[in-house]
């Protein structure tokens, strides 16, 4: 596979293949959660690619002995929508945004302290995303203990405007927003930022040119909807 084809598959494939079940990630291999040990781990909501085994391999594959329980959950009062920014790999990533009456079906990654620090770095905590907490009663935990609170990353720029667009790959009850897949969203932002440009070239340029990516992200942020997540308490 050519380098460009690999880059395009990664950009268009977000949020990748997310299992509909709970699993245990161990050194790049997934297994049933079984008797996973949740003690001394931080529950972090995974509503985009962080619930995908392939993305966990990218983030933790170079750390031998990595074990992460990834369990099903649902979060109430928000939906999973596109954020007003570009990921380094060219996708329009996700954030959560207020949506009264909606229940989004997501996952929780249960991270050790060291794993959380690494996740902060991959998420741009304090810059691209703000890290904080949600009250535990906003989340229904499945296949894991309940927690008094759950932690989450929220895009600092907010949701892609002018109206939120939900990720079609994330199931939800009582969804209020229109939804779209990643290819459709990339075409939409291409039409907004570079009308008439070849889509593959637009994406490759976003990946390879950090300055161009920043300018395009800033253009999306100008029309963003400010972060709106009920009960969110920012910590960074």
Sine and cosine of phi, psi and omega as CSV:
sin_phi,cos_phi,sin_psi,cos_psi,sin_omega,cos_omega
0.00,0.00,0.71,-0.70,0.02,-1.00
-0.93,0.36,0.35,-0.94,0.02,-1.00
-0.87,0.49,-0.68,0.73,-0.02,-1.00
-0.89,0.46,-0.67,0.74,0.01,-1.00
-0.89,0.46,-0.64,0.77,0.03,-1.00
-0.88,0.47,-0.70,0.72,0.01,-1.00
-0.88,0.47,-0.67,0.75,-0.03,-1.00
-0.92,0.38,-0.65,0.76,0.01,-1.00
-0.89,0.45,-0.62,0.79,0.02,-1.00
-0.93,0.37,-0.69,0.73,-0.02,-1.00
-0.91,0.42,-0.74,0.67,-0.06,-1.00
-0.97,0.26,-0.34,0.94,-0.10,-0.99
-0.99,0.12,-0.22,0.98,-0.03,-1.00
-0.83,0.56,0.68,-0.74,0.10,1.00
-1.00,-0.03,0.37,0.93,0.09,-1.00
0.95,0.31,-0.13,-0.99,-0.11,-0.99
-1.00,0.10,0.96,-0.29,0.00,-1.00
-0.98,-0.21,0.87,-0.48,0.01,-1.00
-0.87,0.50,0.51,-0.86,0.06,-1.00
-1.00,0.09,0.10,1.00,-0.08,-1.00
-0.78,-0.63,0.15,-0.99,0.10,-1.00
-0.98,0.18,0.47,-0.88,0.02,-1.00
-0.42,-0.91,0.22,-0.98,0.09,-1.00
-0.92,-0.38,0.86,-0.51,0.07,-1.00
-1.00,0.01,0.84,-0.54,0.03,-1.00
-0.68,-0.74,0.94,-0.34,0.06,-1.00
0.76,0.65,0.72,0.69,0.08,-1.00
1.00,0.08,-0.03,1.00,-0.02,-1.00
-0.90,-0.43,0.63,-0.78,0.05,-1.00
-0.97,-0.26,0.56,-0.83,0.00,-1.00
-0.56,-0.83,0.28,-0.96,0.12,-0.99
-0.83,0.56,0.55,-0.83,-0.07,-1.00
-0.89,0.45,-0.45,0.89,0.07,-1.00
0.76,0.65,-0.81,-0.59,-0.02,-1.00
-0.98,-0.21,0.76,0.65,-0.01,-1.00
-0.84,0.55,0.63,-0.78,-0.01,-1.00
-1.00,-0.06,0.91,-0.41,-0.03,-1.00
-0.99,-0.11,-0.04,1.00,-0.06,-1.00
-0.90,0.43,0.63,-0.77,0.07,-1.00
0.87,0.50,0.48,0.88,0.06,-1.00
-0.89,-0.46,0.49,-0.87,-0.03,-1.00
-0.99,-0.16,0.84,-0.54,0.04,-1.00
-0.98,0.18,0.88,-0.47,-0.04,-1.00
-0.86,-0.51,0.84,-0.55,-0.02,-1.00
-0.87,0.49,0.76,-0.65,0.04,-1.00
-0.87,-0.49,0.98,-0.20,-0.10,-1.00
-0.92,-0.40,-0.10,1.00,0.03,-1.00
-0.83,-0.56,-0.78,-0.63,-0.10,-1.00
-0.96,0.28,-0.28,0.96,-0.03,-1.00
-0.92,0.39,-0.21,0.98,0.09,-1.00
-1.00,0.01,-0.06,1.00,-0.05,-1.00
-1.00,-0.05,0.77,-0.63,0.03,-1.00
-0.82,0.57,-0.63,0.78,-0.01,-1.00
-0.87,0.49,-0.61,0.79,0.01,-1.00
-0.96,0.29,-0.58,0.81,0.07,-1.00
-0.90,0.43,-0.57,0.82,0.09,-1.00
-0.88,0.47,-0.69,0.72,0.00,-1.00
-0.88,0.47,-0.59,0.80,-0.10,-1.00
-1.00,0.06,-0.50,0.87,-0.13,-0.99
-0.79,-0.61,0.04,1.00,-0.11,-0.99
-0.90,0.44,-0.33,0.94,-0.01,-1.00
-1.00,-0.07,0.16,0.99,-0.01,-1.00
-0.91,-0.41,0.99,-0.11,-0.02,-1.00
-0.85,0.52,0.60,-0.80,0.05,-1.00
1.00,0.09,0.15,0.99,-0.01,-1.00
-0.93,0.36,0.79,-0.62,0.05,-1.00
-0.72,-0.69,0.82,-0.57,-0.04,-1.00
-0.68,-0.73,0.92,-0.40,0.19,-0.98
-0.93,0.36,0.71,-0.70,0.01,-1.00
-0.80,-0.60,0.95,-0.30,-0.18,-0.98
-0.88,-0.47,0.46,-0.89,0.01,-1.00
-0.93,0.37,0.50,-0.87,0.06,-1.00
-0.34,-0.94,0.21,-0.98,0.18,-0.98
-0.71,-0.70,0.53,-0.85,-0.03,-1.00
-0.83,-0.56,0.72,-0.70,-0.12,-0.99
-0.98,-0.21,0.53,-0.85,0.09,-1.00
0.99,0.11,0.06,1.00,0.04,-1.00
-0.65,-0.76,0.25,-0.97,0.18,-0.98
-0.76,-0.65,0.30,-0.95,0.02,-1.00
-1.00,-0.06,0.91,-0.41,-0.13,-0.99
-0.79,-0.61,0.18,-0.98,0.03,-1.00
-0.97,0.24,0.66,-0.75,0.01,-1.00
-1.00,0.01,0.34,-0.94,-0.02,-1.00
-1.00,0.01,0.88,0.47,0.04,-1.00
-0.30,-0.96,0.18,-0.98,0.11,-0.99
-0.93,-0.37,0.65,-0.76,0.17,-0.98
-0.96,0.27,0.35,-0.94,0.03,-1.00
-0.85,0.53,-0.46,0.89,-0.03,-1.00
-1.00,-0.08,0.25,0.97,0.20,-0.98
1.00,-0.07,-0.13,0.99,0.01,-1.00
-0.98,0.18,0.34,-0.94,0.26,-0.97
-1.00,-0.05,0.94,-0.33,-0.13,-0.99
-0.99,0.15,-0.07,-1.00,-0.11,-0.99
-0.98,-0.21,0.33,-0.94,0.24,-0.97
-0.55,-0.83,0.06,-1.00,0.14,-0.99
-0.94,-0.34,0.49,-0.87,-0.08,-1.00
-0.53,-0.85,0.57,-0.82,-0.05,-1.00
-0.81,0.59,0.70,-0.71,0.06,-1.00
-0.44,-0.90,0.99,-0.12,-0.12,-0.99
-0.86,0.52,0.79,-0.62,0.06,-1.00
1.00,0.05,-0.16,0.99,-0.03,-1.00
-0.99,0.12,0.55,-0.84,0.13,-0.99
-0.79,-0.62,0.91,-0.41,-0.03,-1.00
-0.99,-0.14,0.66,-0.75,-0.04,-1.00
-0.99,-0.15,0.90,-0.44,-0.17,-0.98
-0.73,-0.68,-0.32,-0.95,0.09,-1.00
-0.73,-0.68,0.18,-0.98,0.13,-0.99
-0.81,-0.58,0.79,-0.62,0.17,-0.98
-1.00,-0.09,0.74,-0.68,-0.03,-1.00
-0.97,-0.24,0.96,-0.27,-0.21,-0.98
-0.95,-0.33,0.61,-0.79,0.20,-0.98
-0.96,0.28,0.15,-0.99,0.02,-1.00
-0.85,0.52,-0.70,0.71,0.01,-1.00
-0.91,0.41,-0.64,0.77,0.03,-1.00
-0.91,0.42,-0.60,0.80,0.02,-1.00
-0.91,0.42,-0.65,0.76,0.03,-1.00
-0.88,0.48,-0.66,0.75,0.04,-1.00
-0.91,0.41,-0.66,0.75,0.02,-1.00
-0.89,0.46,-0.64,0.77,0.07,-1.00
-0.81,0.58,-0.71,0.71,-0.02,-1.00
-0.90,0.43,-0.65,0.76,-0.02,-1.00
-0.95,0.30,-0.42,0.91,-0.03,-1.00
-1.00,-0.05,-0.12,0.99,-0.08,-1.00
0.90,0.43,0.70,0.72,-0.02,-1.00
-0.87,0.50,0.78,-0.62,-0.03,-1.00
1.00,-0.07,-0.19,0.98,0.04,-1.00
-0.82,-0.58,-0.99,0.15,0.00,-1.00
-0.92,0.38,-0.62,0.78,-0.01,-1.00
-0.79,-0.62,0.52,-0.85,0.16,-0.99
-0.98,-0.18,0.69,-0.73,0.00,-1.00
-0.98,-0.20,0.70,-0.71,0.01,-1.00
-0.25,-0.97,-0.27,-0.96,-0.10,-1.00
-0.83,-0.55,0.40,-0.92,0.17,-0.99
-0.85,-0.53,0.53,-0.85,0.07,-1.00
-0.90,0.43,0.59,-0.81,-0.04,-1.00
-0.86,0.51,-0.46,0.89,-0.04,-1.00
-0.97,0.25,-0.08,1.00,0.10,-0.99
-0.99,0.11,-0.18,0.98,-0.12,-0.99
-0.83,-0.55,0.68,-0.73,0.16,-0.99
-0.97,-0.24,0.91,-0.42,-0.02,-1.00
-1.00,0.07,0.64,-0.77,0.06,-1.00
-0.79,-0.61,0.63,-0.78,0.05,-1.00
0.88,0.47,0.43,0.91,0.00,-1.00
-0.37,-0.93,0.23,-0.97,0.11,-0.99
-0.91,0.40,0.45,-0.89,0.20,-0.98
-0.94,0.34,0.40,-0.92,0.02,-1.00
-0.76,-0.65,0.52,-0.86,-0.01,-1.00
-0.91,0.42,-0.45,0.89,0.07,-1.00
-0.44,-0.90,0.35,-0.94,0.06,-1.00
-0.80,-0.60,0.54,-0.84,-0.06,-1.00
-0.98,-0.21,0.38,-0.93,-0.17,-0.99
-0.37,-0.93,0.46,-0.89,0.14,-0.99
-0.97,-0.24,0.74,-0.68,0.02,-1.00
-0.83,-0.56,0.77,-0.64,-0.04,-1.00
-0.86,0.52,0.80,-0.60,-0.04,-1.00
-0.90,0.43,-0.55,0.83,-0.02,-1.00
-0.97,0.22,-0.29,0.96,-0.02,-1.00
1.00,-0.09,-0.22,-0.97,-0.05,-1.00
-1.00,0.06,0.56,-0.83,0.06,-1.00
-0.86,0.51,0.78,-0.62,0.01,-1.00
-0.99,-0.16,-0.02,-1.00,0.12,0.99
-0.99,0.17,-0.28,0.96,0.08,-1.00
-0.77,-0.64,0.58,-0.81,0.01,-1.00
-0.86,0.51,0.59,-0.81,0.09,-1.00
-0.82,-0.57,0.85,-0.52,-0.05,-1.00
-0.98,0.18,0.43,-0.90,0.10,-1.00
-0.97,0.25,0.86,-0.52,-0.04,-1.00
-0.89,0.45,-0.43,0.90,-0.05,-1.00
-0.98,0.20,-0.20,0.98,-0.02,-1.00
-0.98,-0.18,0.91,-0.41,0.00,-1.00
-0.94,0.35,0.51,-0.86,0.00,-1.00
-0.41,-0.91,0.49,-0.87,0.17,-0.99
-1.00,-0.10,0.60,-0.80,0.08,-1.00
0.82,0.58,0.72,0.69,0.03,-1.00
-0.93,0.35,0.74,-0.67,-0.04,-1.00
-0.98,-0.18,-0.36,0.93,-0.09,-1.00
-0.99,-0.17,0.47,-0.88,0.18,-0.98
-0.88,0.47,0.45,-0.89,0.02,-1.00
-0.83,-0.56,0.27,-0.96,-0.03,-1.00
-0.38,-0.92,0.44,-0.90,0.13,-0.99
-1.00,0.05,0.18,-0.98,-0.04,-1.00
-0.87,0.50,-0.70,0.71,0.02,-1.00
-0.86,0.52,-0.67,0.75,0.03,-1.00
-0.89,0.45,-0.65,0.76,-0.01,-1.00
-0.93,0.37,-0.64,0.77,0.03,-1.00
-0.90,0.43,-0.60,0.80,0.08,-1.00
-0.90,0.44,-0.64,0.77,-0.02,-1.00
-0.91,0.42,-0.68,0.73,-0.01,-1.00
-0.96,0.28,-0.52,0.85,0.12,-0.99
-0.87,0.50,-0.71,0.71,0.00,-1.00
-0.89,0.46,-0.52,0.85,0.00,-1.00
-0.98,0.22,-0.65,0.76,-0.16,-0.99
-0.99,-0.16,-0.48,0.88,-0.04,-1.00
-0.54,-0.84,0.92,0.40,-0.06,-1.00
-0.82,0.57,0.72,-0.69,0.03,-1.00
1.00,0.04,-0.19,0.98,-0.01,-1.00
-0.95,0.32,0.54,-0.84,0.12,-0.99
-0.89,0.46,0.74,-0.67,-0.12,-0.99
-0.90,0.44,-0.71,0.71,-0.01,-1.00
-0.88,0.48,-0.66,0.75,0.01,-1.00
-0.91,0.41,-0.61,0.79,0.06,-1.00
-0.86,0.51,-0.72,0.70,-0.03,-1.00
-0.93,0.37,-0.71,0.70,0.00,-1.00
-0.87,0.49,-0.65,0.76,0.04,-1.00
-0.88,0.47,-0.64,0.77,0.03,-1.00
-0.89,0.46,-0.63,0.78,-0.02,-1.00
-0.95,0.31,-0.72,0.69,-0.20,-0.98
-1.00,0.09,-0.38,0.92,-0.08,-1.00
-0.91,-0.41,0.98,-0.19,-0.07,-1.00
-0.88,0.47,-0.60,0.80,0.02,-1.00
-0.91,0.41,-0.68,0.73,0.04,-1.00
-0.90,0.44,-0.66,0.75,0.03,-1.00
-0.87,0.49,-0.67,0.74,0.01,-1.00
-0.90,0.43,-0.67,0.74,0.00,-1.00
-0.92,0.40,-0.65,0.76,0.03,-1.00
-0.92,0.39,-0.64,0.77,0.07,-1.00
-0.89,0.45,-0.65,0.76,0.03,-1.00
-0.89,0.45,-0.60,0.80,0.03,-1.00
-0.91,0.42,-0.64,0.77,0.07,-1.00
-0.91,0.41,-0.62,0.78,-0.05,-1.00
-0.91,0.41,-0.47,0.88,-0.01,-1.00
-0.90,0.44,-0.47,0.88,0.00,-1.00
-0.96,-0.29,0.27,0.96,-0.09,-1.00
-0.96,0.27,0.39,-0.92,0.16,-0.99
-1.00,-0.02,0.81,-0.59,-0.06,-1.00
-0.82,0.57,0.51,-0.86,0.02,-1.00
-0.79,0.61,0.72,-0.70,-0.03,-1.00
-0.56,-0.83,0.99,-0.15,-0.03,-1.00
-0.70,-0.71,0.95,-0.32,-0.04,-1.00
-0.83,0.55,0.76,-0.65,0.08,-1.00
0.99,0.16,0.02,1.00,-0.03,-1.00
-0.96,0.29,0.79,-0.62,0.08,-1.00
-0.91,-0.41,0.95,-0.30,-0.04,-1.00
-0.94,0.35,0.60,-0.80,0.05,-1.00
-0.88,-0.48,-0.27,0.96,0.05,-1.00
-0.47,-0.88,0.00,0.00,0.00,0.00
